[in-house]
């Protein structure tokens, strides 16, 4: 039995698998609001030993009739024996230890091994885990933005994922399989490509000492882009302002833009898709990822209609003399939101039942 986790700043997904070789569905999976817990240990304790449902009055009466000891009905369930565990974490993992980027947690593999009597616990950067996961995706779990003409021999792959933050990873071919590389590329400097993006950078510099791509390509980033458009174009409808204040700003802006309900939201989505395409193209060039670029994370599937309207790919291929090369690279949107969990599970399986499908 293995346990796998995808630990994000907003949500954490945990699952138990009986995974020996090929991809399988989890035996049990749960999602948690990350900020509700002081540590991964607390969350994992709750997951591995779920509380038993309260005994009904009828059951209690039966127990007494059968002379059963009442406390036996409320015994704490013993956790399953775990052979290995792997967790993808939003943050840099150094020597199997991570100070999470968007949570006040320190996650340490050795501590988890001791606390839960697990022989091996491996920590991965969340995009590294997702990168393992994309190798296991079925054709119906991706949407194609650009079919491309990839080379027949194996070349590198790229993964870029906008969600609560922005993650990036490159998968290189080591001669027998793809090997994901951890990265914190989302925190590199935002590089504007036109006058509008230059003004966006100036706007963001008024709020942050360092403006990274994550400040733009994320849920909070979409809101920041919207604020820039609002302050520069002065075209915000009152109803939209009220909805943004009352709800999830990024979700409200995306819905209004996709439905064409407000020009300001459409302009924000245009800027977001353009910058997303440019940075995805940057990543592809840096890794020469000719076999494909995958868009993971929670935002791309929700903005699929916008990503398919040509804005993204125009920016992706806008690399001067390399436009033809960029046009040959397949670009796909990952629709399975549990891809990082799948990847972590495959790594845990390799630790428990080598060799596994990783």
Secondary structure, DSSP 8 states (H G I E B T S, - for coil): -EEEEEE-SSEEEEEEE--SSS----SEEEEEEGGG-S-HHHHHHHHHT-------HHHHHHHHHTT--GGGGG--------SEEEEEESS-BSSSEEE-SSSS-EEEHHHHHHHHT-S-EEEEEHHHHHHHHHTT--GGGEEEEE-----SS---EEEEEESSSEEEEEEEE-SSSEEEE---GGGSB----SHHHHHHHHHHHTT-SS-BGGGTSSHHHHHHHHHHHHHHH----HHHHHHHHHS-HHHHHHHHHHTT--HHHHHHHHHHHHHHHHHHHHHHHHHT-TT-EEEEHHHHHHTHHHHTTSHHHHHHH--GGGHHHHHTS-EEEE--TTHHHHHHHHHHHHHHSSS---
